[in-house]
């Protein structure tokens, strides 16, 4: 589908995301206990939503019990099969998908930025499991995708495309909420995440990173991340990033002859004026004054 056909409300997502979801196939099936499945393995993701009944999935050697309104997302190249446990059988929807580069039409095994960061995490293993309510938006959108792909309507493909985009935004949010709930009960894991965020800012201070970027890096909501960081280090992440930038700029002022405007850009400030204001607030003097005093002190040390 041409990007020019998309509504303006989707342009932000289109611009920010390097890869877009591509549905390979959709299936709705009903099976009873007489049905059996051979061990299967694919080069794509497979999302299975159970509408009714119970089954046990065997994914990469691990048993996963699934019932009504459970979703399991199986990662690429993971061996899997399942056994129907309900005497009345089970009904489920399967979405098989990859991620495609917008520009080169290459397929990737991971994408949609927030979703990627979570899925790439080795800690999560071969699959991701979500428990949903019957009226959950994810369930509604999955059913809509199934219907639209079955329709021969001229707008069917167009609507399916938008629904797929919406589906992965909803999944990303659900995974993020579940991730946050999970780490709230694991104080050591939360401390580790805050340390990772701290190091991320220290290693990327010169880039145009925001609080949102850092929160996404550790797959937390911006508000929860800001609260947890302040709780751990007694400083807000925004203030800490500014402190790192100021400290690095002090080194440049002392050891180089770069113009103050170039120093500002080198440590991540968008303008010299903004840099001057932040520097003066933290150090008590302007960058130019600091450079003069630092060099004067160095000359005096040499003379002594």
C-alpha positions in Angstrom: 0.0 0.0 0.0 1.3 3.5 -0.9 2.2 5.6 2.1 0.5 8.6 0.4 -2.9 6.8 1.0 -2.5 6.8 4.7 -4.3 9.4 6.8 -2.2 12.2 8.3 -2.8 10.8 11.8 -0.5 7.9 10.9 2.3 9.9 9.4 4.1 10.2 12.7 4.2 6.5 13.1 5.3 6.0 9.5 8.2 8.5 9.9 9.5 7.2 13.2 9.3 3.5 12.6 12.0 1.8 10.4 10.0 -1.4 10.0 6.2 -2.0 9.6 4.2 -5.1 10.4 3.3 -7.4 7.5 0.6 -10.0 8.0 1.5 -13.2 6.2 -1.7 -15.1 6.9 -4.7 -15.2 9.2 -6.4 -18.4 10.3 -9.5 -19.1 12.5 -9.8 -22.7 13.5 -11.7 -25.0 15.7 -10.2 -28.3 16.9 -11.1 -31.1 19.3 -9.0 -33.5 21.3 -8.7 -35.9 18.3 -6.7 -33.4 16.4 -2.9 -33.5 16.6 -0.2 -31.1 15.5 3.3 -31.9 14.3 6.2 -29.9 15.7 6.4 -26.7 13.7 9.0 -23.9 13.3 8.7 -20.7 11.2 10.8 -17.8 10.1 8.1 -15.4 11.3 6.2 -14.4 14.4 3.0 -16.3 15.2 0.4 -14.7 17.4 -2.3 -17.1 18.7 -5.5 -15.8 20.5 -7.7 -18.4 22.2 -11.4 -17.5 22.0 -12.6 -20.6 23.9 -11.4 -23.9 25.3 -8.1 -25.0 26.8 -4.8 -26.2 25.3 -1.2 -26.8 26.2 1.4 -25.3 23.9 4.9 -26.8 23.9 7.2 -24.0 22.9 11.0 -24.6 22.8 10.5 -27.5 25.2 8.4 -25.5 27.7 4.7 -26.2 28.4 2.4 -23.2 28.4 -1.2 -23.5 29.5 -3.6 -21.4 27.5 -7.3 -20.7 28.0 -10.0 -18.2 26.9 -8.6 -14.7 26.1 -5.0 -15.8 26.4 -2.5 -14.6 23.7 0.8 -16.1 23.0 3.3 -14.6 20.6 5.9 -17.2 19.4 9.2 -15.8 18.2 10.8 -16.9 14.9 12.5 -20.2 14.6 11.1 -21.6 17.9 9.8 -25.2 17.7 6.2 -25.5 18.9 3.1 -27.6 18.9 -0.1 -27.8 21.0 -2.5 -30.3 22.5 -6.2 -29.6 22.9 -7.3 -30.3 26.4 -11.0 -29.3 26.4 -13.4 -32.1 25.5 -15.6 -29.6 23.7 -12.6 -28.5 21.7 -11.1 -25.1 21.3 -11.4 -22.1 19.0 -8.5 -19.8 18.2 -7.2 -17.1 15.8 -3.7 -17.2 14.4 -1.9 -14.2 12.9 1.5 -14.9 11.3 3.6 -11.8 10.7 7.0 -10.4 9.8 8.3 -6.8 9.8 9.2 -5.1 6.6 11.5 -2.2 5.9 9.7 0.8 4.6 12.5 1.7 2.3 14.2 -1.5 1.1 11.3 -3.9 1.4 13.5 -6.2 3.5 12.0 -8.4 6.1 13.2 -8.3 9.7 12.5 -10.7 12.5 11.8 -7.8 14.9 10.3 -4.3 14.8 7.9 -1.5 15.8 10.3 0.2 18.1 8.8 -0.4 21.6 7.8 -3.9 20.6 11.3 -4.6 19.3 13.0 -3.6 22.5 10.8 -6.0 24.5 11.0 -8.9 22.1 14.8 -8.7 21.7 15.2 -9.1 25.5 16.6 -12.6 25.9 15.2 -12.8 29.3 11.7 -13.2 27.8 12.7 -16.5 26.1 11.0 -18.1 23.1 7.6 -16.5 23.5 5.5 -13.8 25.1 2.3 -14.6 27.0 -0.6 -12.1 27.6 -3.8 -12.6 29.5 -6.6 -10.3 28.2 -10.2 -9.5 29.1 -12.9 -10.5 26.6 -13.6 -6.8 25.8 -9.9 -5.9 25.4 -9.1 -3.7 22.4 -6.5 -6.1 21.2 -9.2 -8.8 20.9 -11.5 -6.4 19.1 -8.8 -5.4 16.6 -7.7 -9.0 15.9 -11.3 -10.0 15.0 -11.6 -6.9 12.8 -8.4 -7.9 10.9 -9.7 -11.4 10.4 -13.0 -10.1 9.0 -11.4 -7.5 6.7 -9.0 -10.0 5.2 -11.9 -12.3 4.5 -13.9 -9.5 2.8 -13.5 -8.8 -1.0 -14.3 -5.1 -0.4 -12.1 -2.7 -2.3 -11.1 -1.0 1.0 -10.5 -4.3 2.8 -6.7 -4.3 2.3 -6.5 -0.6 3.3 -8.5 -1.1 6.5 -6.5 -4.3 7.3 -3.3 -2.3 7.1 -4.4 0.4 9.5 -5.8 -2.2 11.9 -2.5 -4.1 11.9 -0.7 -0.8 12.8 -3.2 -0.2 15.6 -2.8 -3.8 16.8 0.9 -3.5 17.4 0.5 -0.2 19.2 -2.0 -1.8 21.5 0.3 -4.9 22.1 3.2 -2.6 22.8 1.2 -0.8 25.5 0.0 -4.0 27.0 3.5 -5.5 27.2 4.8 -2.3 28.7 2.2 -2.3 31.5 2.8 -6.0 32.2 6.5 -5.4 32.3 6.1 -2.6 34.8 3.8 -4.6 37.0 6.4 -7.4 36.9 9.4 -5.4 38.0 7.5 -3.5 40.7 7.7 -6.7 42.8 11.4 -7.2 41.9 13.4 -4.4 43.6 16.7 -5.8 42.4 15.5 -5.8 38.8 14.3 -2.2 39.1 17.6 -1.1 40.5 19.3 -2.8 37.6 17.1 -1.0 35.1 17.7 2.3 36.7 21.5 1.7 36.5 21.1 0.8 32.8 19.2 4.0 32.2 21.9 6.0 34.0 24.6 4.4 31.9 22.6 5.0 28.8 22.5 8.7 29.5 26.2 8.8 30.3 27.0 7.1 27.0 24.6 9.1 24.8 24.5 12.6 26.4 25.8 14.2 23.2 22.8 13.0 21.2 19.4 14.6 21.1 17.9 12.2 23.6 14.8 12.9 25.6 13.3 11.5 28.8 11.0 9.5 26.5 13.9 8.0 24.7 15.5 6.7 27.9 12.2 5.3 29.2 11.7 3.4 25.9 15.2 2.0 26.1 14.3 0.1 29.3 10.7 -0.4 28.2 9.0 1.7 30.9 6.4 4.4 30.7 7.9 7.9 31.0 6.1 8.7 34.2 7.0 5.5 35.9 10.6 5.7 34.8 10.9 9.3 36.1 9.5 8.3 39.5 11.7 5.2 39.8 14.9 7.1 38.8 14.2 9.9 41.3 13.5 7.3 44.0 16.8 5.5 43.3 19.3 8.4 42.7 17.5 11.3 44.5 17.6 13.3 41.2 15.3 13.5 38.3 16.5 11.8 35.1 16.2 15.2 33.3 18.4 16.9 35.8 20.9 14.1 35.8 21.3 14.3 32.0 21.9 18.0 32.3 24.5 17.4 35.0 26.3 14.9 32.8 26.3 17.3 29.9 27.6 20.1 32.0 30.4 18.0 33.5 31.6 16.8 30.1 31.5 20.4 28.8 33.8 21.5 31.7 36.4 19.0 30.4 36.2 20.4 26.9 36.4 24.0 28.2 39.5 23.1 30.2 41.3 20.9 27.7 40.4 22.3 24.3 40.1 25.6 22.4 36.7 24.9 21.0 34.3 27.8 20.7 31.7 27.8 23.4 29.0 27.3 20.8 30.8 24.2 19.5 31.2 22.9 23.1 27.4 23.3 23.6 26.6 21.3 20.5 29.2 18.6 21.4 27.5 17.8 24.6 24.0 17.7 23.4 22.6 21.3 23.8 20.5 22.6 20.9 21.7 26.2 21.4 24.5 28.2 23.1 22.0 30.3 25.0 20.4 27.2 26.5 23.8 25.8 27.4 24.9 29.1 29.0 21.8 29.2 31.1 22.1 25.6 32.3 25.9 25.9 32.9 25.5 29.1 35.0 22.7 27.5 37.1 24.9 24.4 37.8 28.4 26.0 38.1 27.6 29.6 39.2 29.3 31.3 36.3 29.2 31.4 32.5 31.2 28.8 30.4 33.5 31.6 29.2 34.3 32.7 32.8 34.9 29.1 33.8 37.4 28.6 31.0 39.3 31.7 31.9 39.5 30.7 35.6 40.4 27.1 34.8 43.3 28.2 32.5 44.4 30.9 35.0 44.6 28.2 37.7 46.6 25.9 35.5 49.1 28.7 34.7 49.5 29.4 38.4 50.1 25.7 39.2 52.8 25.6 36.5 54.5 28.7 38.0 54.4 27.3 41.5 
